[in-house]
Each structure stands twice: as C-alpha cells, then as structure tokens.
C-alpha cells in the first residue's frame, strides 16, 4: 500500500515521515556511504523544505515503512538542476509543469530479497509514481540515479530516456533520465511485479498535489 504525504502536512504523519528519514540515513549514509547530512539518525536535505510529495510503501501487517521516494516539480528547486547540473548538456534544462522529479528512492535494507528478482516494494513505488503522475496530468518524471539502478529500470520494463552523459560523483557513476508516465507504462510495471490493482487506494479530497506554476519553459535547449 502506498501512502501519500504532502510536505507541508508532515506534522500530521510524524511517525511515518520519521521512518522515511531514518531509512534514508541507513541507506544513503550507512549502506551506500554517500556524503549526506544525518542529524538525530535522520537524513534530511534542503529539498525537504520545499513541500515535496512523499510516497511511502507501508507494510499492511505491521504499518511500517518499507520504502519511499519524494516528488518535486521541476519548475522549482530540484536536485537535477541545483545539485547535478553537470549531467545536463550545456544550455539544456528540464523545466516544465508537466514534469516532476523523483528523488531519494530507497527501500528497507532489511527486506528479504530473492536473488535476481525485483523486490515487490520497488515495483510498488514505481507504480505509485505513475499513478500519481496520471492523476496529476504529468507527461513524465525525471530522476538522477546510480548506474546500478539502470538494470532495475530495464527489468521493470520502465527504462529511462537518458539525458546527457553519465558523470562520476565520488564513487558513483550517475545518470539522469526521463521516465514515461502512461497507462501502458503502468501496465508493464504491473506485469513485472504483480501489481495489477492500484497501489494508491484513494486520493482524498484534501490531497493537494504539488504547485504547478505557469511556465513556458519545457525540456528544451536554452
């Protein structure tokens, strides 16, 4: 089950949000060794201040967070533009109200994984991104990811359209890519992971998606 949490409403879901930030610290700092800021056992960065939309995979039996990611509009501050600009060719940018950025994807390192198999939580989160995107009328999402994720995207039948050239950030060969938002992409993910029914059971009336400022800028050569 995917739970949606607006960044400006974190206080209403304090326990879930804290689990997200603690898992991020465990994955990105302890397991991957990234240079991220961890305070009080939680990994929180500046982009968490911009009211992202969090997607959390919740274990229906225990209520614990199994994995998460966040979405931000590309018309405002985002990681590709502000942290990883070297991934974009000179003068090129990704900026459109119809493109959001997915970042900080992670799953619980303690989850049992069958060798060579995609974990159900991974596919569930991917499905959640597409369901949110369809609901919000998006064309695609963009993401920055390590080289190892490329294999996962291909196995999930949701490959990226690569932007620019890979860039070495520390020990990580990093890519930027555009991911299709469509019913067809959702069906392919469903087949890959067995999630044929919606993973987001309801979009409550109070669920306001991210701001979509009017802009004439798209994914374009500037």
N, C-alpha and C positions, 0 to 999 in steps of 0.2 A: 504494500500500500504506500502510495506517495502522498505526503503531506506538504501543502504549500504554506509558506510563511513569508509575509511581507516584511522587509527590513524594518519599516517604521513601526511594526507591531511585534517586535521581538519580545517585549516585556510580557506579552500575553502567552508566549510559548517559551518561557525562560529555560525550562529543563531541556526541551528538545534542542534549542539553539546552543546551549552549553555543551550538549553532547556532540553537536556538529563541530564546534570549535575545538573540543578536546580530541575528537577523531582526526581533525585536520592537523593538529600538533603531532599526534602519534604518527600519522602517515608522512607528512611533508618534512617534519623536523627529525623525528627519531628514526623512521624507516628509510626515507629517501635522502636524508642529510642535506636538505635544501637550506639556504640561508634565509629563514623566515623568522619573524619575531614571535616568540612564545612568552606569554605572561600568565602566571597563575594556571599553567597547564593548558592554556588555550591559544590557538593560532588565530589571530585577528589582524587584518590589514586595513589599509586606508579605504579600500573599495567596499568594505563592510559598512562604512559610514554613509554610503550613497543609496541607502534603501534598496538593496537588491531583492530579488525574489529567490528564496531558498526552496529547493526541492529536497525533501528528506525521505528516504526509504525506511519505513517503520515495520519492524517485526510484529505481525498481528498477535502473536502469542505473548511476547514479553513487553511490547511497547517501546523497545529500544531502537535507537537509530542504527541502521545497517550500512548506510551510505548517504552521500549528499553531494550537491553542487549548488551553484548560485548563477543567476541570470541578471545581466545588466544591459541597458540599452547602449548601442554604440554611438548614440548622439550625445552621450555624456562621458564622464571619466570611465575608462575601461583599461584592462591590462594590456591588450594588444597595442593600443595607441600610446599609452603612458609608460609602460614598463618594457615592452618588447618591440619598439618601432623598427629595430634592425631586421625584423622578419619581413617587413614590407619593402617592396622596391621603392626607390626614390620617387617622391611625389605621389605615391599611391596610398590610399587610406580606405578603411571600411567604416562607413558612417551613414546610417540610414535608420529611420524609424521602423523599418521592416526587418532589420537585422539586430538581434541581441547577441551578447557574448555569454558563453558558458565558461565558467572557471571554477577552480578549487574542487574538481571532481575527485571524490575519494570513496573507498569502501572500507569497512571494518577489517583490519588485517587479521583478526581472529576468526573470520568466517571460513568454514571448511570449503576448500576448492578442489574439484576433481581435476587431475592433470589434463591439460589440453582442452578443457571445457570453459566456455564463457560462464561467469557466475550469473545467476538469476538476478541478483541485485544490480549488477552492471547494466543488464538489458532493461530492467525495470526503470532505472534512472534515465536511460536513453529514451525509452518510450515516453516517460514523463515530460522530457524536453519537447518532444514532438507534439504531445497532446496540448501542452501549454502554448506552443507556437501556433498550432492550428486554431486554438481558441482566441489567441491574440491577433491573428491575421498576419503572422510573420511569413516571410519568404524563406529565411534560413537563419542559422545561428553560426557564429564564428567562435573558434576556440584556439588557444595555444596549448600544445601538448608535447610530451616527450616522444621520442621515436618509437618506444615500445608500445604506445597506445595505437599506433597506426595499424598494427596487426589485429588488435582488438576490434577496431572500427571495421576492418575488412571482414573479419569473421562474423561480425554482427550484421553484415550486409548494409552498413551505413558508412561508406567510405567518404573521406573528405576530398573536396576540391582544393588542392594545395595552393596557398598564396605565397609568392616569392620563393626564397631559398631557405633551407634549414640554417640555423645559427647555433653555434656552440655557446651555451650559457653555463659556465662552470663545467661540471661533468656531464651535463645533459644536452644532447643534440635535440634542439627544439624546433618544432614546426608550427605554422599557422595554417588553419584550414576552414573552409566553408562547408556546412552540413545542410543538406536538403531538409526542408520541412514540408511534408506532403503526406497524404493518406497512403500513398504507395510505400513511402519510406517507413511509415508506422506498421504497415502490414509485413514488410520484410523483417523488421525487428521482432514482431510478434512470432513469426515463424522461427526465427533464430533462437528465441528464448522462451517460447511457450506462453508469452503474454498476449493472448488474443483478445481478452477483455480489457477495457480501460483500466489503467493503473491509478488514475485520479478519479475517485468515485463521485466527487461533486465539486463544482466551483460555486462556492457560497456567494450570495448576493453582495456580501461585504468585501469580497476579494477583488480589490482594485489592482490591476496589473501595473507594471512599471510605466512611468511617464513616457509619452511618445511625442516629444517636441516636434513642431513642424519644421522641416528642413528640406532644402532642395539638393542636399549632398547625398550621394549614394556611394556604392562601391565603385570608385572612379579614379582615374588618373588626374591628379590635381594640376 
